[in-house]
Amino acid sequence: MSTINVPVREDVSENNQAIFDNLKGKLGFVPNLYATYAHSDTALENYLNFSGAKTSLSAKEREVVNLAVSEVNNCLYCLSAHTTIGKMNGFTDEQILELRAGQAPFDSKLDALARLSRNLTQNRGRADQDIIDNFLSEGYSKGNLIDTIVQVGEKTISNYIHSATQVPIDFPVAQPLEPATV
């Protein structure tokens, strides 16, 4: 049950109304989580700028991070949204479940990224050195490491907003992982 309403266009500031119009044009709708950011006159724009900022990670790599982080943070909204986006980026259903579990046995480089993302989230930023070393040995740079940490932070913000608000999920709902997968 939602602890906060999902605002509609008429409920938000003029600036947020323009953002809603833009989102509706691009996505066909305003996702409930984005609409929830619009309770603040500044948070939606700030978040969209942050999440859309330049990074050394590809769209596919960002989805690896998003899925691993959202699983650790138990955010069903973000898991549902990023399962949909992950499929749009070429991941299969099976691969998405593996990524949510913090691994990618189908690709050693993405595996290092998934493991790092999960480890960073579980340890609140204190990644195990062997996981960082593996990430770097798979061909990622120190810049990629920093961008991964930034992506973990960006996704954690949305995870926390959903955890606090419990707004309704407006994507196909992601199924829970089997206990042996996590």
For each residue, the residues with C-beta under 8 A, 3 or more apart:
1: 166
2: 5 6 165 166 167 168
3: 164 165 166
4: 36 39 164 165 166 167
5: 2
6: 2 32 35 36 167 168
7: 11 12 35 36 38 39
8: 11 12 35
9: 12 17 20 21 30
10:
11: 7 8 38
12: 7 8 9 16 17 20 35 38 39
13: 16 17 38 41
14: 17 18
15: 18 19 41 45
16: 12 13 19 20 38 41 44 45
17: 9 12 13 14 20 21
18: 14 15 21 22
19: 15 16 22 23 38 44 45 48
20: 9 12 16 17 23 24 30 35 38
21: 9 17 18 24 25
22: 18 19 25 26
23: 19 20 26 27 29 30 31 34
24: 20 21 27 28 29 30
25: 21 22
26: 22 23
27: 23 24 30 31
28: 24
29: 23 24 170
30: 9 20 23 24 27 34 35
31: 23 27 34 35 81 170 171
32: 6 35 36 77 167 168 169 170
33: 36 37 77 78 81 158 161 162 167
34: 23 30 31 37 38 44 47 48
35: 6 7 8 12 20 30 31 32 38 167
36: 4 6 7 32 33 39 161 162 165 167
37: 33 34 40 43 44 47 161
38: 7 11 12 13 16 19 20 34 35 43 44
39: 4 7 12 36 43
40: 37 43 44
41: 13 15 16
42: 45 46
43: 37 38 39 40 46 47
44: 16 19 34 37 38 40 47 48
45: 15 16 19 42 48 49
46: 42 43 49 50
47: 34 37 43 44 50 51 157 158
48: 19 34 44 45 51 52
49: 45 46 52 53
50: 46 47 53 154 157
51: 47 48 154
52: 48 49
53: 49 50
54:
55: 62 147 150 151
56: 141 143 144 147
57: 61 62 65 144 147 148 151
58: 61 62
59: 62 63 89
60: 63 64 89 90 91 110
61: 57 58 64 65 110 113
62: 55 57 58 59 65 66 151
63: 59 60 66 67 82 85 86 89 91 99
64: 60 61 67 68 99 104 110 113 114 117
65: 57 61 62 68 69 113 114 117 148 151 152 155
66: 62 63 69 70 78 82 85 86 151 155
67: 63 64 70 71 79 82 83 86 96 99 100 114
68: 64 65 71 72 99 100 101 102 114 117 118 121
69: 65 66 72 73 117 118 121 151 152 155 156 159
70: 66 67 73 75 78 79 82 100 155 159
71: 67 68 74 79 100 101 102 118 177 182
72: 68 69 102 118 121 122
73: 69 70 78 121 155 156 159 160 163
74: 71 163
75: 70 78 79 158 159 162 163
76: 79 80 162 169 173 174
77: 32 33 80 81 158 162 167 169 171
78: 33 66 70 73 75 81 82 155 158 159 162
79: 67 70 71 75 76 82 83 100 174
80: 76 77 83 84 169 171 172 173 174
81: 31 33 77 78 84 85 171
82: 63 66 67 70 78 79 85 86
83: 67 79 80 86 87 96 171 172 174
84: 80 81 87 88 171 172
85: 63 66 81 82 88 89
86: 63 66 67 82 83 89 91 95 96 99
87: 83 84 90 91 92 93 96
88: 84 85
89: 59 60 63 85 86
90: 60 87
91: 60 63 86 87 95 96 99
92: 87 95 96
93: 87 96 97
94: 97 98
95: 86 91 92 98 99 104 106
96: 67 83 86 87 91 92 93 99 100
97: 93 94 100 101 177 181
98: 94 95 101 103 104 105 106 114 181
99: 63 64 67 68 86 91 95 96 102 103 104 110 114
100: 67 68 70 71 79 96 97 174 177 181
101: 68 71 97 98 118 177 181 182
102: 68 71 72 99 114 115 117 118 119
103: 98 99 111 114 115 118
104: 64 95 98 99 107 108 110 111 113 114
105: 98 111
106: 95 98 110
107: 104 110 111
108: 104 111 112 138
109: 112 113 138 139 140
110: 60 61 64 99 104 106 107 113 114
111: 103 104 105 107 108 114 115 138
112: 108 109 115 116 131 134 135 137 138 140
113: 61 64 65 104 109 110 116 117 135 138 140 148
114: 64 65 67 68 98 99 102 103 104 110 111 117 118
115: 102 103 111 112 118 119 131 134 135
116: 112 113 119 120 127 131 132 134 135 145 148
117: 64 65 68 69 102 113 114 120 121 148 151 152
118: 68 69 71 72 101 102 103 114 115 121 122
119: 102 115 116 122 123 127 128 131
120: 116 117 123 125 126 127 148 149 152
121: 68 69 72 73 117 118 124 152 156
122: 72 118 119
123: 119 120 126 127 128
124: 121
125: 120 149 152
126: 120 123
127: 116 119 120 123 131 132
128: 119 123 131 132
129: 132 133
130: 133 134
131: 112 115 116 119 127 128 134 135
132: 116 127 128 129 135 136 145
133: 129 130 136 137
134: 112 115 116 130 131 137 138
135: 112 113 115 116 131 132 138 140 144 145 148
136: 132 133 140 141 142 145
137: 112 133 134
138: 108 109 111 112 113 134 135
139: 109
140: 109 112 113 135 136 144 145 148
141: 56 136 144 145
142: 136 145 146
143: 56 146 147
144: 56 57 135 140 141 147 148
145: 116 132 135 136 140 141 142 148 149
146: 142 143 149 150
147: 55 56 57 143 144 150 151
148: 57 65 113 116 117 120 135 140 144 145 151 152
149: 120 125 145 146 152 153
150: 55 146 147 153 154
151: 55 57 62 65 66 69 117 147 148 154 155
152: 65 69 117 120 121 125 148 149 155 156
153: 149 150 156 157
154: 50 51 150 151 157 158
155: 65 66 69 70 73 78 151 152 158 159
156: 69 73 121 152 153 159 160
157: 47 50 153 154 160 161
158: 33 47 75 77 78 154 155 161 162
159: 69 70 73 75 78 155 156 162 163
160: 73 156 157 163 164
161: 33 36 37 157 158 164 165
162: 33 36 75 76 77 78 158 159 165 166 167
163: 73 74 75 159 160 166
164: 3 4 160 161
165: 2 3 4 36 161 162
166: 1 2 3 4 162 163
167: 2 4 6 32 33 35 36 77 162
168: 2 6 32
169: 32 76 77 80 173
170: 29 31 32
171: 31 77 80 81 83 84
172: 80 83 84
173: 76 80 169
174: 76 79 80 83 100
175:
176:
177: 71 97 100 101 181 182
178: 181 182
179: 182
180:
181: 97 98 100 101 177 178
182: 71 101 177 178 179
